[in-house]
Amino acid sequence: MKVFKFGGASVNSTAAVRNMAEIVGAHKGEPLVVVVSAMGKTTNMLEQLVPGVRPAEEHPALLEQVRSYHMQIIQGLFPDAEHDVYKDFDHLFAQLQEETAQPATSYNFDYDQTVCYGELISTIIVSHYLRSTGLENKWVDIRQVVRTNNHYREGIVDFDATKEASKVFQETDCMMYVTQGFIAGTSDGHTTTLGREGSDYSAAILSYCLDAESMTIWKDVPGFLNADPKYFPDTVKIEQIPYNEAIELAYYGASVIHPKTVKPIQNKNIRLHIKSFVTPETDGSVIGPFETIKPLTPLYIFKNNQTLLSVLPKDFSFIAEDNLQTIFAALAELNIRVNLMQNSALSFSLCIDDNELLLEQLRQRLASQFLLRYNRGLQLITIRYYTQQIIDTIVAGRPILLQQRSRTTTQLLVKL
């Protein structure tokens, strides 16, 4: 069994879906699980439809954007207006409309119940199209397979229950399955998600549970690059990456893989291939049981839209363990990931992704004990295998608001 994961860019148009089908078709006859993300930037659109995020009167226009985008792709793939895909799409879209009409409860819970429709819709379209090209497949609702706790927006996977449920992918009369990335389900029937960009993790979970021969992530880049091409015109493709190096890079925010992806495949010694859906015949990069990264070169990771939050006790007491416990409890309750932190005698500084709604909820939870000050519109730069010359070139004279260094890695928080 092989596991393929296709991200939103690989299915963001009629032509993209056709190209994806050609890649899958080259493996016809092989046992294959195809994990697919939401199409294009659908998740971004759905995030605006989470109850409480935007006024209800704005929902119809937002819903129409979602509908028209997918209908354009469907009509390009299925000229026959009587094809079953239209009925299936209308059914899912009606469920999405119903979900967005619900009153706001908890942001994290509402988020998961809403954004899951991006993956459900994309996989229905892909499954029907593969079938129309002669690639018989079974569509699987991953919410019935990958089981998590009720930690919404970043569910913790129950691997024992998931492994048992994953037997659905091992039917003897089926060679190909199409399912969703990013989303999962609880034992009481609610939808959870695995963290933003979590489709890679979904594929890794299934690879682990199915003892997959290999896992492949199909991207719009030729492999694992040492920097984002948006920032560097001359990037270097990394041919091989050890598991531990990949975990480090993912933790710091490398966009090629989700931070949790590596552990499941490392536990089973499964190799992860990163290949281009533009040039699928090329080798790409491989994450596996290697001793060193090749070639050894500086690696750059940029995270935009960051907020620097400084937390200070109102009574000017030291930031001691009891203060940190209160702060981290609030962060955990709101599922806010800390990208960088630094402690001094009288303040605790942390860098987080900019989310105005969650920032306000955090302020409310801490307001009785702490003063909160923050800077928004920042960029977090991580450089692995750095030199001072590289730092000076990248920072380019911008003020550094926060910096940390180890022997191999430096992180710098600067203004965009």
N, C-alpha and C positions, 0 to 999 in steps of 0.2 A: 504494500500500500504506500502510495505517495500522497503528500498533502501539498496543494498549490494554494497560495493566497494572492488574490488580486485586489489592489486598493482602488480608491475612488477614481483616480486618474486613468486607470486601465479600463474603466467602463463608463466614462463620462459622456459618451456620444454614441450614435449609431455605428460610426466607423470603428470606434474603440471596442464596442461589444463584438463586432465582427472579427476584429483582430484577436481579441481574447479567445474567441471560439476556434480560430485557426491554431493558436498555441495549444489549447486543450485537445484539439483534434489530432495533433501530432502524437498524442499519447493514447489514442483510441485503442481499446483492448486491454489497457493496463488498469489495475485497481487504483482509483483516484478519488480523493475528496477535494472539492473545489470550494474554498472559502472566499466569499465576496463581500466587499465593503459597500456602503451606500455610494450612489453614483455622484461623481464630481463633488460639489460643495453642498450636497443635500443636508448633511448634518448641521452645517452652519445655518441653513434656512430653518430647519426644525428647531434649533435652539431658540430661535426667536418666537416660536409657537408654544414653548413651555408655559403653562398657565402661570400668570403673575409677572412674566418677563415684559410683555408688551400689552397695551390696552386691548381689550377684547374686540373693539371695533376695527383694529388693524388686522385681525386674523384672516378675514376673507381674502384680502389682497395677498397676504403671505401664503395662504393655502393655494391660491390660484397659481402663484409662482412655482410651488412644488408640483402641482398637477400638470401645468403646461410643459414644464421641463421634462418630466417623465413621458408625457404623451407624445412629445416630439420624437423621443428616442423610440418609443413603442411603434409609432406610425412608420418610422423609417425601417424598422425591422420586420413589421407585420402589416403589409398592405391590405390584407384581408381583415376588414373591420369586424368580422364575425369570429375571429380567432379567440380562443379561450383566454388568452392573456388579458384582453380588455375586461372581461368579467372579473378575473382575479384581481386586476389592478383596482377596478371600481370598488370591490369589496374591501380591500385594504385601505383605500383612500377614505371610504366612509367611516372605517374604524378610527383613522387618524382624526377626522373631523370631530367625531364624538369625543375623543380623548382631549383635544384642545379646547373643547367647550366645558370641561370640568372645572370646578372652582379650584383655585390654588390651595395646596396643602403644604407639603414640604418640598422645597425646591429640588433636592436630590431625588426624591421619589418621583415627582412629576416629570423631571428631566428624563429618567429612564423609560417611563411609560410612553413618552412622546417621541424621542429621537429614534427609538427602535424601528420605526416604520421605514426609515431610510434603507436599512439592510433588508427588511422583509420585502419591500417593493423591488429593490434591485435584483435580489436572488430569484424572485418569481419571473422577472423579465429574462434574466440570463438562462434560467432553467428551461423556459419555453423556447428560447432561441436555440440553445444547444440541441434540443430535441428536434427542432425544425431542420437542422443541418445533418441529422442522422446520428447525433450523439445522445443516445438514450441515457437518461439519468433520473435519479430520485431526489426530489426537493425535500429537505429535512429542516424542520423548525428547531434551531439549535437551543431554543429556550427549554425544550424538553430533554436536552442532552447535557449541556454544561450547567451544572448546579452550583449555586452560590448561596451565601448567607444573605441577610437583608441589609447589607452595607451598600446602599445605593450610590451610583456613579463610580464605584470601584469595588464590585463584589468580590468576596474572597471565595475561591473555588473549593468545592468539596470534591477532591480528586477521586475518592472511592466511589461516591455516587455517580460521578461523571463517567468513570471508566466502565461501570456497569451499564449505564444508559448508552454509551457509545457503541454497544454491540449492534445498534441499528445500522451502523455503517459496514457491517460485515455479513450482509445477506449474500448467500451464494449465487443468487440469480441477478445480482446487480453489480456492475463494475464501476459506475460513476455516480457520485453524490454531489449535490449543490447545497450549500448551507451558508449561514450568515457569520460574519465576524463581529466582534465588539459586544454583542448582546448575549445574555444568558438568562436563566430563570431561577426563581426560588422554589422551595418545596410547597409553598402555599399559592403558587400560580402567578406571582408578580414578575415583571421583567426587571432585570438588572443590567448594568453595563460594566465593562471591565476596565474602564479608564479610557480617556480620549485617545484615539488612534489605536485602540485595543484589538484590532482585527489580527495583527501579527500574533498576539498572545493567544487568541482563539485557535489559530492554526497550530501553535506550539502545544496547546492543551490536547488537541486532537491527535497530534503527532505522538505525544507521550502515551495517551490512552490506547492508541492503535498500534503501538510499536512500529511506527512508520519507517520505511526504508530511508526516506529523506523528506525534507520540507523545502519548498521554494517560494520566495517572495518575489513577485513580479512588479518591477518599479519602472519609472520613466527615466532612470539613470542607469549607466552601464554596470553598476555594482556599488559596493561600499566605497564612497569617495571620502577623501580626507577633509573635505569642506563642502559646504553648500555652493553649488555653481552660481546661485544668485549673488553671492558675495565674492567668489573667487573665479576669475575666468580660466585659470590654469589649475585644475584639480588633479589629484593623483588617485588612481583606483587602487584600493588595497586588495591584493590577491587572496590572502588568507588571514583570518583573524582568530586567535585563540578564544575559547569560551570566556575566560576571565576578562580579557580585554574588551570583548563585545559587551559584557555586563557593565563594565565601567563606562563605556561610551554611551550605552543606552541610558544609564542612570543620569548622566549629565545632560541628556536631552538630544542625542543623535536621532534625527528624524527618520532614519532608515529603518530602525526597529524599535518596538515598544520595550520599555524597561524590563518587563516581566517575561519577555519572550525566551530568553536564553536558558533560564534554569530548567524548565521541563525537558528541553531537548538535550541539555548537557547531562541530565540525570540518566538518560537513555542512550547517550553517545550518538545522537542523531545529528547528521550534518545539515546545516542550514545554508541554502544557496540563495544569493541575491542576484537576480538576473533582470535584464532589460526586456520589457514587452515590445520595445521599438525594434531591437535587434536580438530576438530570442536565440539566434544561433550562436551568439558569443558566450564566452565562459562565465563572465560575471565574477562574483566574489564568493568565498566559502567561509563560514564560521564552523570551527570544528576542534578536534583535540590536538591542536598544534602547540608547539613550544613558544614560538615568537610570531609577532605580526610581520607581514612582508607585503611591501617594503616598509621599513621603519622611517616614518616621516611625521612632521608635526600634524596634529589633528585639530580641527577647529569646529566648535559648536556654538551657534548663536540662538538665543531665545529672546524674542522681542516681546513687547507688551508686558513688561515686568513691573511689579510694584515693590518698593523698599518700605517695609513697615518697621517702625521703631516703637517698642513697648516699654513704658517707664512706670514704675510704681508711683502712685500718687503721694505716698508718704516718704519718698526718697530713701526707702529701705533698699538693701542690696537685692539684686536679682538672684535669689537663692533657689534651692530645689523646689520649695513649695510654690514659688511664683512660676517657675518653668512648668511644673505639673499642671497648674491652672491654664497656662497658655496652650500647652500641647493638648490638653483635654478639649479645649474649644476648637483647635485646629482639626483634631480627629473627628469631632462631632460634625463639623461642617465639611469634612473630607477635603481640606485644603492642603495641597502638597507644598512642602517647603523646598525650594530649589537651592537655597544657600542661607546659612544662619551664622550669627556671630554674637557672642555674649561679652558684655563689659560689666563693671561693678553696678552701674545704675540703669542699664538698658539692655534690651534683647532685640537685636535687629534680624529681620528675616526677609528674604526675597521670595515672592510668590507670583504666580500668574495673575494678571490683572482681571478681576471679575468684580464689578461694582456691587452687585447684589450680595455676593458672599463677603466682600469686604465690609459692607454695612452690617451684616449679621454678626461678623466677628467683632466689630466695634461694640455692638450692643451687648454681647456676652462678656466683654472685658471692661466695659466702661466704668463699672462700679469700683474696680480696683486699680485700673491702669489708665495712663494717658497714652494716646496713640497718635503718632505722627507718621506721615507717609509721603513718598515721592512716587509719582506714576510716570508712565511713558519712558521706561528704562529698557536697557538691553543687557542681558547676561551673556558674557563671553567666556567660554571654556576653551583653554588651549592645553592639549596634552603633548608632552615632549617639547616644551617651550624653551625659548631663550629670551633674554631681556630685549634684544633687538627685535624679536618677533612681537613682544608685548608693546613696545614703543610704536611699531608700525601699525598694529591693529588698533590701539587706543587713539592714535593720531591726535594727541593733545587734549582729548576730552577729559573732564574731571572724573576721577574714579571714586564712586561713592562707597564701595565696599570691595575688599580684595582678600582672597585666601590663596595660599600657595602650599604645595607639597613638593616632593622631589621631582615628580613627573608631571604634575597638573597645576595650573593656576586658573582661578575664576575671578572675573572682574565685572563689576556692575557699573555701567556707564549710561549717560544720557544718549538717547537715540540720535 
